Amino acid sequence: MAQKQEAVIHPSAVVETGAVIGKGSRIGPFCHIGPDVRIGEDVDLISHVAVMGATTIGNGCKVFPQAVLGALPQNLKHTGGRTTLTIGRNTIIRESVTMHIGSDTSRGATIVGDNGYFMAYSHVAHDCTVGNNVTMANGATLAGHCEIGDNVVIGGLTAVHQFARIGNNAFLSGCSAVPGDVIPFGLARGNLAKLRGLNIVGMRRSGMSKADIQTVRRAYRTIFDRSRTLSENLDIASRDFADSPIAMSLVAFLSERGKRYFVTPPLDGAGDDGADDEN
């Protein structure tokens, strides 16, 4: 097996002393790499990329021009302590994306998972945790302290409020303002966003069986039945769907909310974005 080549660094790039660049990586023209940066193997910074702060980029990532990774948090409470940004493997970061390090008065770390796709001008703020296989379309933004689950899709120009949690496999439509938590598998849209059912298309694409999808839909209907309180509905769902880990993930997500705001269906009905006889 041939040995992997050393990193290739364009003569116009600035790599400060202390930075670590993995084998097989390419640092293109006019990039600037700070002294506390760690770049894995086979990473491609195409050109004009700024990586600063205590930032780690995982193997196989590709970063397009004008992206800025690891800048100081936009948080006036930050006092300048060392905090971090960690980006997982095989993540694509398109033009002018910004991701900030954490703040020293909070979590102190911003974490982005593997296999993400961050389109042009999307933004990940300080102290966010972003799961694996997340897509953020053009201009989508996360305020500070957000928690984004796996397989989430956030549409273009959609903004997620600080401290919001977005559950696994949720879909946030474009041009939406998301003021609070969105349940796993939820489909939210509008200004201010409301739950408009379940992300049926995403559930199918993820390989979920028809039986599991139908179970989640029944749990959704139970949880958002307006004839009872949410607490009563969660108790009923906990009993009726105890043998379904997928349905129980919705119950657990809402049970752990405390006093947090969460996105609900509109008053004219919960809906579930699908019919019982769907294939």
C-alpha positions as CSV (number, residue, x, y, z in Angstrom):
1,M,0.0,0.0,0.0
2,A,1.4,3.4,-1.0
3,Q,2.1,5.8,1.7
4,K,-0.1,8.8,2.0
5,Q,1.4,12.1,0.8
6,E,2.2,15.0,3.1
7,A,-0.1,18.0,3.1
8,V,0.1,20.4,0.1
9,I,0.1,24.0,1.1
10,H,-0.1,26.7,-1.5
11,P,2.7,29.3,-1.3
12,S,0.1,32.2,-0.7
13,A,-1.5,30.4,2.3
14,V,-0.5,31.4,5.8
15,V,-0.2,28.6,8.3
16,E,0.9,29.9,11.7
17,T,3.4,28.1,13.9
18,G,1.7,25.5,16.0
19,A,-1.0,24.5,13.5
20,V,-1.2,20.8,12.7
21,I,-2.1,19.7,9.1
22,G,-2.8,16.0,8.5
23,K,-1.4,14.0,5.6
24,G,-3.1,14.2,2.3
25,S,-4.7,17.6,3.1
26,R,-4.6,20.5,0.7
27,I,-4.5,24.1,1.9
28,G,-5.4,26.3,-1.1
29,P,-4.5,29.8,-2.1
30,F,-4.9,32.6,0.4
31,C,-6.1,30.5,3.3
32,H,-5.2,31.5,6.8
33,I,-4.7,28.8,9.5
34,G,-4.3,29.9,13.1
35,P,-1.7,28.5,15.6
36,D,-4.3,26.4,17.6
37,V,-5.9,24.7,14.6
38,R,-5.9,21.0,14.1
39,I,-6.8,19.8,10.6
40,G,-7.2,16.0,9.9
41,E,-6.2,14.0,6.9
42,D,-7.5,14.4,3.4
43,V,-9.1,17.8,4.1
44,D,-9.5,20.2,1.2
45,L,-9.6,24.0,1.9
46,I,-10.2,25.2,-1.6
47,S,-9.1,28.9,-1.2
48,H,-9.6,32.0,0.9
49,V,-10.7,30.0,4.0
50,A,-9.9,31.3,7.5
51,V,-9.6,28.8,10.3
52,M,-8.9,30.4,13.7
53,G,-9.2,29.7,17.4
54,A,-9.0,26.2,18.9
55,T,-10.6,24.5,15.9
56,T,-10.4,20.9,14.9
57,I,-11.5,19.8,11.4
58,G,-12.0,16.0,10.9
59,N,-10.7,13.8,8.2
60,G,-12.2,14.2,4.7
61,C,-13.8,17.6,5.1
62,K,-14.1,20.0,2.2
63,V,-14.3,23.7,2.8
64,F,-15.2,26.3,0.1
65,P,-14.0,29.9,-0.3
66,Q,-14.7,32.6,2.2
67,A,-15.8,30.2,5.0
68,V,-14.7,31.4,8.5
69,L,-14.3,28.7,11.1
70,G,-13.5,29.2,14.8
71,A,-14.0,33.0,15.1
72,L,-14.9,34.4,18.5
73,P,-18.5,33.9,19.7
74,Q,-21.0,36.6,19.2
75,N,-21.7,36.6,22.9
76,L,-20.9,39.7,25.0
77,K,-20.6,37.6,28.1
78,H,-17.5,35.8,26.6
79,T,-14.4,36.9,28.5
80,G,-11.8,35.6,26.1
81,G,-11.0,32.2,27.7
82,R,-10.0,29.3,25.5
83,T,-13.0,27.5,24.0
84,T,-13.3,25.2,21.0
85,L,-14.9,24.3,17.7
86,T,-14.9,20.7,16.6
87,I,-16.1,19.6,13.1
88,G,-16.6,16.0,12.4
89,R,-15.5,13.9,9.4
90,N,-16.6,14.1,5.8
91,T,-18.4,17.4,6.3
92,I,-18.9,19.8,3.3
93,I,-18.8,23.5,4.2
94,R,-19.8,25.7,1.3
95,E,-19.1,29.4,0.5
96,S,-19.1,32.0,3.3
97,V,-20.3,29.6,6.0
98,T,-19.5,30.7,9.6
99,M,-19.0,28.5,12.6
100,H,-17.9,30.0,16.0
101,I,-16.1,28.6,19.0
102,G,-18.0,28.2,22.3
103,S,-18.2,30.8,25.0
104,D,-16.4,30.6,28.3
105,T,-19.5,31.4,30.3
106,S,-21.4,28.5,28.8
107,R,-20.6,25.1,27.4
108,G,-17.3,26.3,26.1
109,A,-17.5,24.1,22.9
110,T,-19.3,24.1,19.6
111,I,-19.6,20.6,18.2
112,V,-20.5,19.7,14.6
113,G,-20.9,16.0,13.7
114,D,-19.9,13.8,10.8
115,N,-21.2,14.0,7.2
116,G,-22.8,17.4,7.5
117,Y,-23.7,19.6,4.5
118,F,-23.6,23.3,5.3
119,M,-24.7,25.4,2.3
120,A,-23.6,28.9,1.5
121,Y,-24.0,31.6,4.2
122,S,-25.3,29.2,6.8
123,H,-24.2,29.9,10.4
124,V,-23.6,27.7,13.5
125,A,-23.3,30.0,16.6
126,H,-21.4,29.5,19.8
127,D,-22.1,26.5,22.1
128,C,-24.3,24.7,19.6
129,T,-24.2,20.9,19.3
130,V,-25.0,19.6,15.8
131,G,-25.5,15.9,15.1
132,N,-24.5,13.7,12.2
133,N,-25.9,13.9,8.7
134,V,-27.3,17.4,9.2
135,T,-28.1,19.6,6.2
136,M,-28.4,23.4,6.5
137,A,-29.5,25.1,3.3
138,N,-28.4,28.5,2.1
139,G,-28.7,31.2,4.8
140,A,-30.0,28.9,7.5
141,T,-28.9,30.1,11.0
142,L,-28.5,28.6,14.4
143,A,-28.4,31.0,17.4
144,G,-26.3,30.1,20.4
145,H,-26.7,27.0,22.5
146,C,-28.9,25.1,20.0
147,E,-29.0,21.3,20.1
148,I,-29.6,19.7,16.6
149,G,-30.2,16.0,16.4
150,D,-29.0,13.5,13.7
151,N,-30.5,13.6,10.1
152,V,-32.0,17.1,10.5
153,V,-32.7,19.2,7.5
154,I,-33.0,23.0,7.9
155,G,-34.4,24.9,5.0
156,G,-32.9,28.0,3.4
157,L,-33.2,31.3,5.3
158,T,-34.6,29.5,8.4
159,A,-33.5,30.8,11.8
160,V,-33.5,28.7,15.0
161,H,-33.9,30.5,18.3
162,Q,-31.2,30.2,21.0
163,F,-31.3,27.2,23.3
164,A,-33.8,25.4,21.0
165,R,-33.6,21.6,20.6
166,I,-34.4,20.0,17.2
167,G,-35.0,16.3,17.5
168,N,-33.6,13.6,15.3
169,N,-34.9,13.4,11.7
170,A,-36.9,16.7,11.9
171,F,-37.4,18.9,8.9
172,L,-37.6,22.7,9.2
173,S,-39.0,24.3,6.1
174,G,-37.4,27.3,4.4
175,C,-38.0,30.9,5.5
176,S,-39.3,29.8,8.9
177,A,-38.7,31.3,12.3
178,V,-38.3,28.5,14.8
179,P,-38.9,29.8,18.3
180,G,-38.5,26.6,20.3
181,D,-38.0,22.9,20.4
182,V,-39.2,20.7,17.6
183,I,-40.0,17.0,18.3
184,P,-38.1,14.2,16.6
185,F,-39.5,13.4,13.1
186,G,-41.4,16.7,13.2
187,L,-42.1,18.9,10.2
188,A,-42.2,22.6,11.1
189,R,-42.8,25.6,8.9
190,G,-44.1,29.2,9.1
191,N,-43.4,32.4,10.9
192,L,-43.6,31.7,13.7
193,A,-43.1,28.0,12.9
194,K,-45.8,25.5,13.8
195,L,-45.7,21.7,13.6
196,R,-47.3,20.7,10.3
197,G,-47.1,17.0,10.9
198,L,-44.3,14.5,10.5
199,N,-41.3,14.4,8.2
200,I,-42.7,11.4,6.3
201,V,-40.4,11.7,3.3
202,G,-37.3,11.9,5.6
203,M,-38.5,8.9,7.6
204,R,-38.8,6.8,4.4
205,R,-35.5,8.0,3.1
206,S,-33.8,7.0,6.4
207,G,-35.1,3.4,5.9
208,M,-37.8,3.4,8.5
209,S,-40.3,0.6,8.0
210,K,-44.0,1.4,7.2
211,A,-44.9,-0.2,10.5
212,D,-42.6,2.1,12.5
213,I,-43.8,5.2,10.6
214,Q,-47.4,4.3,11.3
215,T,-46.6,3.8,15.0
216,V,-44.9,7.3,15.2
217,R,-48.0,8.8,13.5
218,R,-50.3,7.2,16.0
219,A,-48.1,8.5,18.9
220,Y,-48.1,12.0,17.3
221,R,-51.9,12.0,17.3
222,T,-52.1,10.9,20.9
223,I,-49.5,13.4,22.1
224,F,-51.2,16.4,20.4
225,D,-54.8,15.5,21.1
226,R,-56.3,18.8,22.2
227,S,-59.1,17.2,24.2
228,R,-56.6,16.5,27.0
229,T,-53.6,18.2,28.5
230,L,-50.1,17.5,27.2
231,S,-49.2,15.8,30.5
232,E,-52.2,13.5,30.2
233,N,-51.3,12.7,26.6
234,L,-47.7,11.9,27.5
235,D,-48.9,9.5,30.3
236,I,-51.2,7.8,27.8
237,A,-48.5,7.6,25.1
238,S,-46.0,6.2,27.7
239,R,-48.4,3.4,28.4
240,D,-49.7,2.7,24.9
241,F,-46.3,2.9,23.1
242,A,-44.1,1.4,25.7
243,D,-42.9,-1.3,23.4
244,S,-41.8,1.1,20.6
245,P,-38.5,2.8,21.2
246,I,-39.1,5.2,18.2
247,A,-42.4,6.4,19.5
248,M,-41.0,6.7,23.0
249,S,-38.3,9.0,21.7
250,L,-41.0,11.6,21.2
251,V,-42.4,11.1,24.7
252,A,-38.9,11.4,26.2
253,F,-38.1,14.5,24.2
254,L,-41.2,16.3,25.5
255,S,-40.9,14.9,29.0
256,E,-37.5,16.4,29.3
257,R,-38.5,19.9,28.2
258,G,-39.0,21.3,31.7
259,K,-40.3,24.9,31.2
260,R,-38.9,25.2,27.7
261,Y,-41.0,26.5,24.9
262,F,-41.7,23.9,22.1
263,V,-43.3,24.2,18.7
264,T,-46.9,22.9,18.6
265,P,-49.4,22.2,15.8
266,P,-51.8,25.0,14.8
267,L,-55.2,25.3,16.5
268,D,-57.0,24.0,13.5
269,G,-55.6,20.5,13.9
270,A,-52.4,18.5,14.5
271,G,-52.3,16.7,11.2
272,D,-49.6,14.1,10.5
273,D,-48.8,14.8,6.8
274,G,-49.9,11.4,5.7
275,A,-52.7,8.9,5.2
276,D,-53.1,5.5,6.9
277,D,-52.9,3.6,3.6
278,E,-49.7,5.2,2.3
279,N,-47.1,2.8,0.9
